[in-house]
Amino acid sequence: MASQDVLGQTTRLASSSALLQVLFRVVTFGLNAFTLRYLSRELIGVVNVRLTLLYSTVVFLAREAFRRACLSGSTKRNWTKTINLLWLTFPLGVFWSIFLGLVWLHLLEVPDPSVVPHYQAGVVAFGLSAIIELLGEPFWVLAQAHLFVRLKVIAESLSVVSKCILTVILVVLYPQWGLYIFSLAQLFYVSVLVMCYIIYFVTFLGSPEATKKSFPVARMKALLPNLVEDETFVNWKEAWLTWSFFKQSFLKQILTEGERYVMTFLNVLNFGDQGVYDIVNNLGSLVARFIFLPIEESFYVFFAKVLERGKKVKDQKQDDVAMAANVLELLLKLVLLIGLTITVFGYAYSQLALDIYGGSMLSAGTGPDLLRCYSLYVLFLAINGVTECFTFALMCKEEVDRYNFVMLALSFTFLCISYFLTHWHGSIGFILANCFNMGIRIAHSIHYIYDYFKESTYRPLTGLLPSPFLVLVYIISGVITGFSEVVFCCDKGWMARLIHISMGALCFAATIVTMFCTETKLIHFVRSQ
């Protein structure tokens, strides 16, 4: 597949995934606002922190390394061996689910049954849901490698909408069921997700469309583990790369979900405070999840296909190097501007957003300060997602292994800093520790990118330098909206709030117009792709 075709399909995948994430977060956003009126903060804290952490840990440890290894390189490979390797995620998931489930049941603090009923059933259901989801892993990787955009959008949309509808129905009709509500909804979600992929491939394999595309798998039986006569069961190069990524993924999971591990294992916040923190965290990470994560996932595939892992820049095809450098520069500029916009405007509108969303339960106390800090953290997330996406797509096995030692030291440092900052500054300490963590990871990735391109004429890191005039507009907007918040928000009535919102809208419009005038190359890239 030509590099330009890969770029076109990758950008479509990223934009479709971004739209999909918008749907996810809008639905989740509304669902949380709805459930806040029916359920306790403690129940939401247990579900969104404790049980969701169990589920995400199991699926991450079981599949993340396999995904990265099996999506590297060309789609022209021995897919029988790759599929065999991917099926190892299932027994690995069973192991992690049982092991971590026992930890969650017997070693961690059990919530008060009168406040959060049916905790044991919730642990079993969320662990089982992770195992069910892993049954679809070979289908997911095959679809992602061949850029099946529509399949991912439809499957994940249907599963999320189904989960939310079931949750709302059960919350309204049977609020006393407690964790049974979210357990059933979680199991329903993963079942719909896996069935969508299975039904699609049952229909697609053997069809004229599959034949026309020369799809490497001809029938469903080939998507099950198969022994190849006189050959190894798996591709050992992929297997060793998976092992390297597994060691890294274990550390990355600690860094990604570090604050939840600290909350879960060290009990620095009670379940009610965990619930408030998670709601604010979800609200603050809306844009990060529905824009930055799809870009990272999709362009990891792009860079892994266009450039060859482990080769120096001078040994790559120079046309591909030029395209990759240009795309990396523009991606960095894109996420930087999005992050700066959120940081600047998020500071002045955090309290208003929380007051509208959850009332005084969220807007009073540390909620607004927590969301303001998260607005800054989004900027770190934006840059880290793209820089690590490129770095992980190009690192050879030895470089991945070396980076694992860096991640090990960073994981230990992050957990220590999280613990101490939380004792010093409450839940805000988690955000500050995450900023430190992301800053170190960004520095490592920038160093790798600089070294990679230093023997060429390309300098993609210039994407991190916005126009000086645009920076000036950001500063002016921040001052105006900050002054507006002090004068008009948030206890002076709805008319004052509307004036505050209008001031922000005018500043935002001025910022967007300035972007169009100063960042013409980026605007052309976004429009054309």
FIBALO-254858 format. One record per residue (C-alpha): residue in one letter; x, y, z. Coordinates in pm, 1 decimal. Layout:
SITE   aa       east      north         up
SITE    a          X          Y          Z
...
REM end
This chain:
SITE   aa       east      north         up
SITE    m        0.0        0.0        0.0
SITE    a      142.8      340.1      -98.5
SITE    s      239.7      578.4      180.4
SITE    q      -10.7      839.2       59.4
SITE    d     -290.9      580.4       71.2
SITE    v     -185.8      479.7      421.4
SITE    l     -191.6      845.5      527.4
SITE    g     -538.2      896.9      377.6
SITE    q     -683.3      588.1      544.7
SITE    t     -508.7      666.7      873.9
SITE    t     -650.5     1018.0      888.9
SITE    r     -997.2      882.5      812.2
SITE    l     -949.9      627.0     1090.1
SITE    a     -834.9      898.1     1331.9
SITE    s    -1120.1     1134.4     1246.8
SITE    s    -1380.0      856.4     1262.4
SITE    s    -1237.3      737.6     1593.2
SITE    a    -1244.7     1095.7     1720.9
SITE    l    -1612.0     1128.5     1625.3
SITE    l    -1676.1      793.5     1789.4
SITE    q    -1506.4      910.4     2108.8
SITE    v    -1718.4     1226.4     2098.9
SITE    l    -2025.7     1003.7     2101.8
SITE    f    -1883.0      793.8     2385.1
SITE    r    -1801.4     1090.2     2603.0
SITE    v    -2122.3     1281.7     2531.6
SITE    v    -2325.6      974.3     2626.0
SITE    t    -2109.3      906.2     2933.1
SITE    f    -2123.4     1274.3     3022.5
SITE    g    -2501.7     1268.6     3018.8
SITE    l    -2513.4      933.5     3196.2
SITE    n    -2297.5     1057.6     3485.5
SITE    a    -2506.5     1374.3     3518.1
SITE    f    -2817.6     1154.5     3524.6
SITE    t    -2689.5      893.7     3771.6
SITE    l    -2565.9     1166.0     4009.7
SITE    r    -2934.1     1237.8     4077.9
SITE    y    -3013.8      875.8     4165.0
SITE    l    -2701.4      714.1     4314.3
SITE    s    -2455.5      796.9     4590.1
SITE    r    -2107.0      938.4     4538.0
SITE    e    -1969.8      628.2     4711.5
SITE    l    -2129.8      390.3     4461.1
SITE    i    -2001.9      595.0     4166.7
SITE    g    -1654.4      597.9     4325.4
SITE    v    -1646.7      218.4     4360.0
SITE    v    -1766.7      162.7     4002.4
SITE    n    -1562.3      428.9     3824.3
SITE    v    -1241.8      383.8     4024.1
SITE    r    -1221.5       42.7     4191.8
SITE    l    -1405.6     -185.7     3946.6
SITE    t    -1314.3       -0.9     3627.4
SITE    l     -950.1      -20.1     3737.2
SITE    l     -980.4     -397.5     3768.5
SITE    y    -1127.1     -425.9     3418.6
SITE    s     -880.1     -186.0     3252.9
SITE    t     -580.3     -349.2     3424.8
SITE    v     -676.4     -697.7     3307.1
SITE    v     -736.2     -600.8     2943.2
SITE    f     -431.2     -373.7     2929.8
SITE    l     -188.0     -630.6     3069.7
SITE    a     -337.7     -907.5     2856.7
SITE    r     -350.4     -734.3     2517.8
SITE    e     -159.4     -404.8     2494.0
SITE    a      178.5     -563.3     2417.2
SITE    f       22.8     -798.4     2158.4
SITE    r     -149.4     -507.6     1985.2
SITE    r      168.9     -304.8     1953.0
SITE    a      377.5     -597.3     1828.9
SITE    c      118.3     -734.7     1584.9
SITE    l       35.1     -393.3     1433.8
SITE    s      400.7     -319.7     1354.7
SITE    g      524.2     -364.1      999.2
SITE    s      342.6     -459.5      680.7
SITE    t        7.8     -636.2      653.7
SITE    k      184.1     -888.7      426.0
SITE    r      287.9    -1148.3      681.2
SITE    n      204.0    -1499.1      797.1
SITE    w     -129.4    -1411.5      955.1
SITE    t     -179.6    -1766.2     1084.8
SITE    k      114.3    -1722.7     1320.9
SITE    t        5.2    -1370.1     1415.4
SITE    i     -347.0    -1491.6     1496.6
SITE    n     -200.8    -1779.4     1700.1
SITE    l        0.4    -1525.5     1898.0
SITE    l     -305.4    -1305.3     1952.1
SITE    w     -505.0    -1593.8     2100.1
SITE    l     -253.0    -1608.6     2383.7
SITE    t     -424.3    -1293.6     2515.3
SITE    f     -717.5    -1508.2     2628.9
SITE    p     -536.5    -1739.2     2876.9
SITE    l     -330.1    -1441.0     2988.4
SITE    g     -652.9    -1250.9     3053.6
SITE    v     -797.8    -1544.8     3250.7
SITE    f     -485.4    -1550.8     3467.5
SITE    w     -486.6    -1176.3     3536.2
SITE    s     -861.1    -1173.8     3597.6
SITE    i     -842.2    -1450.9     3859.8
SITE    f     -527.9    -1316.1     4025.7
SITE    l     -640.0     -953.1     4041.7
SITE    g     -997.0    -1054.1     4129.4
SITE    l     -868.5    -1231.5     4440.5
SITE    v     -665.3     -923.2     4530.2
SITE    w     -972.4     -698.9     4486.8
SITE    l    -1185.9     -932.6     4699.4
SITE    h     -950.1    -1023.4     4983.9
SITE    l     -670.0     -768.3     5011.7
SITE    l     -844.7     -436.2     4947.0
SITE    e    -1088.5     -252.3     5171.3
SITE    v    -1443.8     -375.8     5112.6
SITE    p    -1708.0      -98.7     5088.9
SITE    d    -1985.7      -81.8     5347.0
SITE    p    -2262.7     -314.3     5211.4
SITE    s    -2532.3      -72.3     5331.4
SITE    v    -2384.3      203.2     5110.8
SITE    v    -2242.7       -3.0     4822.3
SITE    p    -2422.5     -340.3     4802.9
SITE    h    -2312.8     -646.3     4600.1
SITE    y    -1940.6     -560.1     4581.3
SITE    q    -1830.0     -923.8     4537.0
SITE    a    -2064.3     -972.8     4241.4
SITE    g    -1927.3     -654.0     4085.4
SITE    v    -1568.2     -778.4     4105.7
SITE    v    -1660.1    -1110.6     3942.5
SITE    a    -1864.2     -941.8     3667.1
SITE    f    -1596.6     -684.7     3574.2
SITE    g    -1325.1     -952.3     3570.1
SITE    l    -1543.1    -1175.3     3351.0
SITE    s    -1616.8     -885.0     3115.0
SITE    a    -1243.4     -841.5     3053.2
SITE    i    -1211.8    -1210.0     2957.6
SITE    i    -1509.0    -1188.1     2719.6
SITE    e    -1364.2     -879.8     2548.2
SITE    l    -1033.6    -1060.8     2486.8
SITE    l    -1219.6    -1319.1     2276.5
SITE    g    -1248.8    -1050.0     2009.4
SITE    e     -880.7     -951.1     2008.8
SITE    p     -774.4    -1135.9     1687.3
SITE    f    -1069.0     -976.0     1505.9
SITE    w     -984.4     -628.1     1638.5
SITE    v     -617.3     -644.9     1535.8
SITE    l     -699.4     -781.4     1190.8
SITE    a     -952.3     -502.2     1137.1
SITE    q     -717.1     -232.6     1268.7
SITE    a     -424.2     -354.7     1055.8
SITE    h     -639.4     -333.3      742.8
SITE    l     -792.5        1.3      847.6
SITE    f    -1155.4     -112.8      868.7
SITE    v    -1280.4      225.6      984.2
SITE    r    -1654.5      164.4      961.5
SITE    l    -1640.8     -161.9     1157.3
SITE    k    -1474.0       -0.7     1458.6
SITE    v    -1713.6      294.6     1456.2
SITE    i    -2027.7       78.5     1434.6
SITE    a    -1913.2     -186.9     1684.5
SITE    e    -1805.3       53.5     1956.6
SITE    s    -2099.0      288.2     1901.2
SITE    l    -2353.5        8.5     1933.2
SITE    s    -2188.6     -136.6     2242.7
SITE    v    -2159.5      196.9     2425.4
SITE    v    -2514.5      307.8     2341.3
SITE    s    -2650.1      -33.5     2445.9
SITE    k    -2463.8      -15.4     2775.5
SITE    c    -2591.2      333.7     2851.3
SITE    i    -2953.5      252.4     2767.4
SITE    l    -2946.0      -54.5     2992.3
SITE    t    -2781.3      144.3     3273.9
SITE    v    -3041.7      420.9     3260.2
SITE    i    -3330.5      170.9     3259.0
SITE    l    -3192.5      -20.6     3557.8
SITE    v    -3103.5      296.3     3753.2
SITE    v    -3459.5      428.7     3713.4
SITE    l    -3640.7      100.5     3779.7
SITE    y    -3411.2      -73.1     4030.5
SITE    p    -3179.7      179.9     4201.3
SITE    q    -3156.8      -54.5     4502.7
SITE    w    -2968.3     -310.8     4293.4
SITE    g    -2646.9     -113.7     4343.4
SITE    l    -2350.8     -273.1     4169.1
SITE    y    -2573.1     -528.0     3993.0
SITE    i    -2675.4     -243.2     3760.5
SITE    f    -2323.7     -164.3     3644.5
SITE    s    -2218.2     -530.5     3638.6
SITE    l    -2496.9     -625.9     3398.7
SITE    a    -2434.0     -317.2     3185.3
SITE    q    -2060.6     -395.4     3162.6
SITE    l    -2121.3     -757.2     3059.7
SITE    f    -2376.4     -643.9     2802.0
SITE    y    -2127.6     -388.7     2662.6
SITE    v    -1845.6     -636.1     2598.1
SITE    s    -2084.7     -899.8     2461.2
SITE    v    -2225.9     -658.2     2202.2
SITE    l    -1874.9     -539.2     2112.0
SITE    v    -1737.0     -888.1     2049.5
SITE    m    -2048.8    -1004.1     1862.6
SITE    c    -2026.2     -706.9     1624.6
SITE    y    -1675.2     -808.6     1518.8
SITE    i    -1765.9    -1177.5     1487.6
SITE    i    -2079.9    -1107.9     1281.3
SITE    y    -1886.1     -871.2     1053.2
SITE    f    -1613.8    -1124.5      976.4
SITE    v    -1864.8    -1407.2      928.9
SITE    t    -2028.7    -1190.7      662.3
SITE    f    -1709.7    -1046.7      514.1
SITE    l    -1484.8    -1353.2      478.5
SITE    g    -1538.4    -1530.0      149.1
SITE    s    -1735.2    -1238.8        3.9
SITE    p    -1647.8    -1076.0     -332.8
SITE    e    -1526.0     -768.6     -142.1
SITE    a    -1274.1     -979.4       54.4
SITE    t    -1155.7    -1147.5     -266.1
SITE    k    -1118.2     -810.2     -437.9
SITE    k     -906.5     -679.0     -150.2
SITE    s     -695.1     -999.2     -145.0
SITE    f     -775.7    -1032.8      223.9
SITE    p     -522.9    -1271.6      386.0
SITE    v     -786.4    -1475.1      574.8
SITE    a    -1039.9    -1671.5      372.0
SITE    r    -1268.1    -1833.3      633.2
SITE    m    -1362.6    -1809.9      998.4
SITE    k    -1176.5    -2127.0     1089.5
SITE    a     -853.1    -1946.3     1000.9
SITE    l     -926.2    -1699.1     1280.8
SITE    l     -895.9    -1975.8     1537.8
SITE    p     -559.3    -2112.0     1662.1
SITE    n     -407.7    -2332.9     1392.0
SITE    l      -99.3    -2552.2     1385.5
SITE    v      120.5    -2505.4     1076.6
SITE    e      291.9    -2826.5      969.5
SITE    d      673.3    -2814.9      993.8
SITE    e      659.3    -2457.6     1123.2
SITE    t      657.5    -2288.5     1462.1
SITE    f      323.8    -2208.0     1627.8
SITE    v      400.3    -1833.7     1637.8
SITE    n      638.0    -1588.4     1473.0
SITE    w      917.8    -1573.1     1731.1
SITE    k     1026.5    -1226.1     1622.2
SITE    e      676.1    -1097.4     1699.1
SITE    a      671.6    -1300.6     2020.1
SITE    w      995.7    -1148.1     2151.1
SITE    l      879.5     -800.6     2052.0
SITE    t      555.8     -871.4     2240.8
SITE    w      754.7     -968.9     2549.0
SITE    s      947.1     -641.2     2531.2
SITE    f      624.8     -444.7     2496.8
SITE    f      466.8     -648.4     2778.0
SITE    k      733.6     -538.0     3024.4
SITE    q      680.9     -182.8     2904.8
SITE    s      300.0     -206.3     2912.7
SITE    f      307.4     -319.2     3275.1
SITE    l      494.5       -1.8     3366.8
SITE    k      288.8      217.3     3134.5
SITE    q      -31.6       95.2     3301.2
SITE    i      102.2      203.1     3640.4
SITE    l      184.0      544.9     3497.6
SITE    t     -146.5      577.7     3310.6
SITE    e     -371.1      469.4     3600.3
SITE    g     -128.0      560.6     3879.2
SITE    e     -364.0      779.3     4076.7
SITE    r     -630.3      507.6     4077.7
SITE    y     -378.6      253.1     4207.2
SITE    v     -276.6      492.9     4483.8
SITE    m     -643.3      555.0     4573.0
SITE    t     -724.0      183.8     4560.9
SITE    f     -426.5       38.6     4748.3
SITE    l     -327.0      321.3     4985.5
SITE    n     -675.4      455.3     5078.1
SITE    v     -569.4      821.0     5059.5
SITE    l     -927.5      921.8     4965.3
SITE    n    -1258.3      776.2     5082.4
SITE    f    -1501.7      628.8     4826.3
SITE    g    -1708.1      949.6     4814.6
SITE    d    -1404.6     1166.9     4738.4
SITE    q    -1292.9      910.1     4481.3
SITE    g    -1630.9      947.9     4314.2
SITE    v    -1598.2     1327.9     4292.7
SITE    y    -1239.3     1300.0     4169.8
SITE    d    -1338.4     1053.0     3898.8
SITE    i    -1629.5     1268.2     3778.4
SITE    v    -1404.2     1574.0     3754.8
SITE    n    -1133.4     1360.7     3594.2
SITE    n    -1375.7     1234.1     3327.6
SITE    l    -1500.7     1584.1     3261.8
SITE    g    -1146.2     1719.6     3233.1
SITE    s    -1031.7     1442.1     3002.9
SITE    l    -1317.8     1465.9     2751.9
SITE    v    -1111.3     1624.1     2474.7
SITE    a     -800.6     1422.5     2561.4
SITE    r     -989.9     1099.5     2513.3
SITE    f    -1201.3     1178.7     2209.7
SITE    i     -930.0     1359.8     2011.0
SITE    f     -581.4     1272.3     2136.4
SITE    l     -630.2      899.1     2191.3
SITE    p     -771.7      828.8     1840.3
SITE    i     -487.3     1032.2     1688.1
SITE    e     -230.2      834.3     1888.3
SITE    e     -380.5      494.4     1803.2
SITE    s     -432.7      567.8     1433.7
SITE    f     -102.3      739.6     1359.9
SITE    y       90.2      471.5     1545.8
SITE    v      -32.3      243.6     1267.6
SITE    f       68.5      505.5     1006.4
SITE    f      424.8      552.5     1132.9
SITE    a      469.7      175.7     1182.4
SITE    k      367.0      111.7      821.1
SITE    v      552.6      399.0      651.4
SITE    l      885.0      367.8      837.1
SITE    e     1066.3       45.1      920.3
SITE    r     1122.9      -28.3     1287.7
SITE    g     1484.5      -24.4     1404.5
SITE    k     1631.9      135.7     1088.2
SITE    k     1812.2      469.6     1095.6
SITE    v     1665.1      759.8      902.3
SITE    k     1931.4      745.1      627.8
SITE    d     1846.1      378.2      558.9
SITE    q     1473.6      446.1      508.2
SITE    k     1304.0      546.4      182.4
SITE    q     1353.6      921.9      173.5
SITE    d     1007.9      996.0       32.7
SITE    d      857.6      808.7      327.1
SITE    v     1087.0      992.3      569.7
SITE    a      976.4     1327.0      426.2
SITE    m      609.8     1235.1      459.3
SITE    a      651.6     1100.5      814.4
SITE    a      844.7     1411.1      925.0
SITE    n      584.2     1643.3      775.8
SITE    v      294.7     1452.4      932.9
SITE    l      470.3     1442.0     1272.0
SITE    e      537.0     1816.9     1262.9
SITE    l      175.0     1898.6     1177.8
SITE    l       35.0     1653.9     1433.6
SITE    l      249.3     1812.8     1703.7
SITE    k      126.9     2156.2     1603.0
SITE    l     -236.4     2037.8     1597.3
SITE    v     -236.6     1879.5     1943.6
SITE    l      -31.3     2166.4     2087.4
SITE    l     -288.7     2423.9     1977.2
SITE    i     -577.3     2211.9     2103.6
SITE    g     -399.6     2167.7     2436.9
SITE    l     -318.6     2537.7     2471.7
SITE    t     -679.3     2630.1     2395.7
SITE    i     -809.1     2395.7     2665.8
SITE    t     -551.2     2518.6     2918.4
SITE    v     -627.3     2886.5     2860.4
SITE    f    -1006.7     2866.9     2851.5
SITE    g    -1038.2     2580.5     3098.0
SITE    y     -894.6     2792.4     3378.7
SITE    a    -1172.3     3051.9     3368.1
SITE    y    -1465.2     2817.1     3300.5
SITE    s    -1396.7     2522.6     3534.5
SITE    q    -1621.8     2639.5     3816.0
SITE    l    -1908.4     2724.4     3580.6
SITE    a    -1884.3     2387.8     3404.2
SITE    l    -1894.6     2194.1     3731.8
SITE    d    -2182.2     2401.3     3868.2
SITE    i    -2393.6     2335.9     3558.4
SITE    y    -2297.4     1968.5     3547.3
SITE    g    -2332.2     1855.4     3907.0
SITE    g    -2443.0     2152.0     4113.3
SITE    s    -2278.8     2253.7     4439.2
SITE    m    -2164.3     1896.5     4507.2
SITE    l    -1896.0     1946.1     4240.1
SITE    s    -1852.7     2324.2     4216.1
SITE    a    -1791.6     2370.5     4590.2
SITE    g    -1465.6     2268.3     4756.0
SITE    t    -1166.8     2151.6     4551.6
SITE    g    -1364.5     2062.6     4236.9
SITE    p    -1292.1     2382.4     4038.2
SITE    d     -921.2     2384.4     4131.8
SITE    l     -900.1     2017.6     4035.5
SITE    l    -1048.9     2087.4     3692.0
SITE    r     -819.9     2390.2     3641.4
SITE    c     -516.4     2173.0     3709.6
SITE    y     -654.3     1912.5     3472.6
SITE    s     -677.3     2176.1     3199.3
SITE    l     -299.4     2216.8     3227.0
SITE    y     -251.7     1840.6     3236.7
SITE    v     -440.1     1809.9     2905.2
SITE    l     -159.6     2007.6     2739.0
SITE    f       93.4     1749.8     2862.2
SITE    l     -132.4     1466.2     2746.9
SITE    a     -162.6     1621.2     2401.6
SITE    i      210.6     1641.7     2337.4
SITE    n      294.7     1308.8     2501.0
SITE    g       40.8     1115.3     2293.5
SITE    v      192.6     1211.7     1958.4
SITE    t      560.2     1198.6     2062.3
SITE    e      522.5      851.7     2218.8
SITE    c      314.5      733.9     1924.2
SITE    f      608.6      806.2     1689.9
SITE    t      872.6      678.8     1933.0
SITE    f      704.5      343.4     2000.1
SITE    a      641.0      287.8     1629.0
SITE    l     1014.1      321.3     1548.4
SITE    m     1195.7      174.0     1849.3
SITE    c     1373.9     -155.9     1793.6
SITE    k     1356.4     -433.9     2053.2
SITE    e     1679.2     -325.5     2226.6
SITE    e     1558.2       35.2     2252.8
SITE    v     1224.4      -81.4     2392.1
SITE    d     1409.6     -288.0     2654.6
SITE    r     1625.7       10.8     2752.4
SITE    y     1319.1      229.0     2779.1
SITE    n     1164.1      -25.0     3015.0
SITE    f     1429.5       60.3     3273.6
SITE    v     1343.2      428.7     3237.7
SITE    m      975.2      346.1     3285.3
SITE    l     1055.6      136.2     3592.1
SITE    a     1233.6      424.5     3763.3
SITE    l      961.7      666.4     3652.2
SITE    s      685.2      438.6     3784.1
SITE    f      841.9      421.0     4129.5
SITE    t      904.4      796.8     4136.0
SITE    f      550.5      872.5     4018.8
SITE    l      386.5      656.2     4284.9
SITE    c      597.7      815.4     4558.9
SITE    i      524.8     1167.9     4436.2
SITE    s      151.7     1088.2     4404.6
SITE    y      139.5      961.7     4762.6
SITE    f      317.1     1262.7     4912.4
SITE    l      143.8     1526.7     4697.2
SITE    t     -194.9     1378.4     4783.1
SITE    h     -121.6     1407.1     5155.2
SITE    w       -6.6     1763.6     5094.9
SITE    h     -273.9     1888.6     4855.1
SITE    g     -550.6     1626.6     4844.0
SITE    s     -678.3     1501.9     4507.8
SITE    i     -507.0     1792.7     4327.5
SITE    g     -179.3     1620.1     4411.9
SITE    f     -271.1     1341.9     4168.4
SITE    i     -291.4     1588.3     3880.7
SITE    l       38.1     1754.5     3973.4
SITE    a      209.4     1414.3     3989.9
SITE    n       65.7     1324.0     3648.6
SITE    c      203.3     1647.5     3502.0
SITE    f      548.5     1553.9     3633.5
SITE    n      514.4     1203.3     3491.4
SITE    m      408.1     1327.1     3147.9
SITE    g      682.4     1590.1     3142.8
SITE    i      952.8     1324.4     3187.7
SITE    r      798.7     1100.7     2921.3
SITE    i      772.4     1392.8     2677.4
SITE    a     1138.4     1480.9     2737.5
SITE    h     1243.4     1122.6     2659.3
SITE    s     1036.6     1107.2     2339.3
SITE    i     1157.7     1448.5     2219.2
SITE    h     1517.5     1336.6     2273.6
SITE    y     1450.8     1021.0     2068.1
SITE    i     1285.5     1217.4     1783.7
SITE    y     1569.1     1472.8     1778.9
SITE    d     1832.6     1196.1     1758.3
SITE    y     1636.2     1011.1     1490.2
SITE    f     1612.2     1309.1     1253.3
SITE    k     1944.7     1479.2     1327.3
SITE    e     2113.0     1304.1     1030.6
SITE    s     1844.9     1437.2      795.7
SITE    t     1730.3     1781.3      689.7
SITE    y     1389.8     1740.7      857.5
SITE    r     1305.7     1907.1     1189.6
SITE    p      953.5     1793.7     1288.6
SITE    l      993.5     1923.2     1646.5
SITE    t      937.8     2275.3     1513.1
SITE    g      571.0     2177.9     1535.0
SITE    l      600.8     2255.3     1907.3
SITE    l      665.0     2624.0     1831.2
SITE    p      338.6     2816.0     1776.6
SITE    s      325.5     3157.4     1611.1
SITE    p      432.3     3440.0     1852.4
SITE    f      124.5     3640.9     1755.6
SITE    l      -98.7     3344.2     1840.3
SITE    v       73.8     3309.8     2178.8
SITE    l       -2.6     3678.3     2243.1
SITE    v     -370.1     3620.9     2162.3
SITE    y     -375.8     3325.4     2405.9
SITE    i     -229.6     3545.4     2682.6
SITE    i     -480.4     3824.7     2621.7
SITE    s     -769.3     3574.7     2613.6
SITE    g     -654.4     3419.8     2941.1
SITE    v     -640.2     3760.7     3113.4
SITE    i     -982.8     3869.7     2983.5
SITE    t    -1162.8     3544.1     3071.0
SITE    g     -993.8     3526.7     3411.6
SITE    f    -1112.5     3881.1     3492.3
SITE    s    -1458.7     3792.3     3361.3
SITE    e    -1479.5     3492.3     3597.1
SITE    v    -1396.6     3708.3     3900.7
SITE    v    -1659.0     3968.4     3807.6
SITE    f    -1946.6     3759.4     3668.3
SITE    c    -1914.8     3400.0     3794.4
SITE    c    -2071.1     3205.7     3945.1
SITE    d    -2309.2     3320.0     4221.7
SITE    k    -2447.2     3633.9     4055.4
SITE    g    -2732.6     3480.2     3858.9
SITE    w    -2778.6     3347.2     3506.9
SITE    m    -2746.7     3686.8     3336.2
SITE    a    -2395.6     3730.7     3477.5
SITE    r    -2312.0     3375.3     3369.8
SITE    l    -2428.5     3448.3     3015.2
SITE    i    -2206.9     3756.8     3005.3
SITE    h    -1912.9     3543.6     3123.2
SITE    i    -1987.2     3284.0     2854.4
SITE    s    -2016.8     3558.3     2588.3
SITE    m    -1676.3     3699.4     2684.1
SITE    g    -1525.6     3353.0     2645.4
SITE    a    -1697.1     3300.2     2310.4
SITE    l    -1554.4     3626.5     2173.8
SITE    c    -1202.4     3542.9     2292.6
SITE    f    -1232.5     3190.8     2152.2
SITE    a    -1346.9     3325.7     1813.8
SITE    a    -1049.9     3567.2     1807.0
SITE    t     -815.2     3275.1     1884.3
SITE    i     -958.6     3059.9     1603.7
SITE    v     -935.5     3344.4     1350.6
SITE    t     -572.5     3401.5     1451.1
SITE    m     -500.3     3028.9     1402.0
SITE    f     -641.3     3040.2     1049.2
SITE    c     -424.3     3342.1      968.6
SITE    t      -96.3     3224.6     1123.9
SITE    e     -101.3     2842.8     1090.3
SITE    t     -188.7     2808.7      721.1
SITE    k       15.2     2490.7      667.4
SITE    l     -169.7     2313.9      948.7
SITE    i     -509.6     2433.3      825.5
SITE    h     -432.5     2298.4      477.6
SITE    f     -331.0     1960.6      626.1
SITE    v     -650.4     1931.5      831.3
SITE    r     -870.2     2028.5      535.4
SITE    s     -697.0     1801.8      283.9
SITE    q     -677.9     1494.9      506.9
REM end
